[in-house]
Amino acid sequence: MWQTGWVLASTAIVWLLVSQRSAWSVMVGAGIGLLSTAYVLLVMVRHVLNVTKPATLSTVLITWLIKTMLVIGLLLIAFRSSRLVPLAIMAGFVGSLVVYWLSVFLRAGSK
């Protein structure tokens, strides 16, 4: 939820302060970060629900490898687009991951 909120808020702020093109770029970068987090979440939920076959180290590493390839592939596609600003793409991507880790640490610290 925090990542999605950050995607929407940062896109709106960049749209108002910079330009529409940069706002779309931030949204694309943040969306890539959000998609990678969602992929890992879905795999973890699938393993939690499948009690007969728990997650192993190899499944965690394969999930991480697939997530990494997904992120790199999507970033390469975004960087090749002439309609997007590369620096804004990276700002959105890094920002979404920072928000994710902040939410994890703040949630863990509140317990």
N, C-alpha and C positions, 0 to 999 in steps of 0.2 A: 504494500500500500504506500509506504513512504517513497519508494522509487517511482511509482506511478504519479504520485503527487508532485515529486520533484520534476519529472518530465514535463508535466503540464505547466507548473509554475515557471520553470526556467525558460520554456518555449515562449510563454506569454511575455515574460520580462524582456527577453532578447528581441521579440517581435516589436515591442514598444520602444526599446532603447536603441536597437541597432538596425536591423532590417528583416524583411520577411525571408529572404534567402538564408541568412544566418540562423533565423529561428527554425526553419525547416532542417537545417544541418544539425542544430543542437538536438532537435527531436529525433532525427535519424540515429545519431550517436547514442543518445540516451535510450532509445528503443532497442538498439543492439545490446546494450548492457542489461536492460530489462528482460529481453528475450533469453539471454544466457542464464540469468538467474531463474527465470521461469522453467527453463529446460531442466536445470539441476533440481529444482523443487519437485517437478513432476516425476523425475526418476526416483527421488528419495521417497515420495509418497507411494509410488508403485512398490518399492521394496518394503516399506512399512506394512502395506496392505497384504503383501505376499509373505506370510509368516513361514511357509514351508521352505522358502529359499531366501534366506537373509542376504543382505549385501555383504560382499567380500571385498578385500583390498583390490582385486582385479576389476570388479565391477565399478568401484569408485574411480580407479585410474582410467578405465575406458570411458566412463562418464565425463571425467575431466578432459580427456583427449578429444572427445566429440565436441564438448562445449568450446574448447579452445579452437578447434578447426572451424566451428560454426562462427565464432567471433571474428577470426582472421578472415574468413571468406566474405562475411558480410561487410567488414571494414574495407576490404579490397574493392568490393563492388561499389561501396559508397564513395571511396576516394577517386574512383575512375569517373564518377558522374561529374559533368561540368556544371551542373546546377547546384552543387553543394560546396560549402566552404570547408576545406580539410581541418583547419584549426577548430572551427566550431563543432565539427563532428567529434573530434577528440575531446573537446571540452565537455560535450554532452555525455560521451561514453565514460570518461573518467569521473565526471560528476555523479552519474548514476551509481557507479561502483562505490564511490565515497559515501553517498547517502545510504547505500545498502549496508556497508560496514559500520557506519555510525548507528544505524538502527539496530544492528546486531549487538554492538557493544552497549548501547544505552538500554536495550531490553535486558541484556544479561546483567548489567549493573543494577537494575531496579529490583532484581529478585533477591 
